[in-house]
Amino acid sequence: MLVAQKVENSARWVLKPMNFCVNYFGNGKVEITKQGNIKIGRITMQRKGGDGGRKTAQMLQFKLNPAELFEV
């Protein structure tokens, strides 16, 4: 997984093996939040919603912060 960050005139990047990323983001407790989202390790899964009642509002979103890989 390649993560690149550009802030004004400076840039940095990190390249990590996909297996490492899956373990880093996926390992941890599985819990349901107060809002009804599911957290799997560092990954949050939630219903998309807010799409005017279309079928796409029933899809799921998976959220993670790739900038965390700069700290590992």
C-alpha positions, 0 to 999 in steps of 0.5 A, a space after each residue: 500500500 502506497 500512502 503519499 502526503 503533500 503539505 505545501 512544498 514538502 511531500 512524504 510517502 511510505 510503502 508497506 506490504 499489503 499483508 502488513 496493512 491488513 494485519 495492522 488495520 484489521 487486528 483488534 476488537 470487534 465492537 458495535 458503536 453507540 451510533 450502530 457502526 461496526 469497528 473491526 480493529 482500526 476499520 469502521 464500517 457504517 451504512 452509507 445513507 443520505 442518498 435520497 432513499 436510493 438503493 445506494 443508501 443501503 451500501 456500506 462504507 469502510 473507513 480507515 486512516 492511511 496516514 497512520 502508516 507514517 507512524 508505524 
